[in-house]
C-alpha cells in the first residue's frame, strides 16, 4: 500500500525533501505550504518552507505530504515531484549508461534514508540496510528494455517519475510504463513493475 512506511524510525534527507518545491515549479509557494503543513522545514519571512539539506525528516511525514498532494492535486503532481528527485538527492557519480542509471536508484534511495539515525547505505563498504524496500533493475538481454520492480512505500506515480528522470539522463527518448498486468501497490501488493524502453 503506498504512503505507508515499512518500518518505524526511518528518516529522509533534507536534500530529497526539497524535491517537492522543485516539483511544483512556478507554484513553489504551494509546494512550501504542503511541506510546512507536515512539519517538513521551517517558514521563512515570506512564508515559504526552508528545508535544511543537511537535516533529516520523518519518512512518515514525507509520505503523508506526498499522499495529500496526490489526493488534492492529482497523481501528475506527485510524478512531477519524482521527476525532480535526481536534481536534489544524493546519487552515485560516474553513471555512464541507462542500466547504471536505473541500478543507481536503489543505492541513492538508501543513501538518502537512514534508520534509527544510521544511513541505510555505507559507500565505503557497500553495506545496505533493509527496511525501506528496493528499486530493481533487470535488463532484458538483446533488447533496449529494463524491468524495474519497485518495492517501496512510495506511489506508482512517484516511482514512475523517478525512473523516467533517471532513464532520460542517459537516453533522452526513454519511456517508462507501469506494467498493469503485474502486481500493483494500489491493489494491495508490496511492489509495482515498470517497463523502461528506449
PyMOL commands that set and color helices and strands:
alter all, ss='L'
color gray80, all
select helices_A, chain A and resi 14-17+19-23+25-37+59-73+75-88+98-111+156-170+185-187
alter helices_A, ss='H'
color red, helices_A
select strands_A, chain A and resi 10-13+42-43+49-50+56-58+113-115+118-119+121-122+127-128+134-135+138-139+145-151+175-178+192-197
alter strands_A, ss='S'
color yellow, strands_A
deselect
rebuild
show_as cartoon
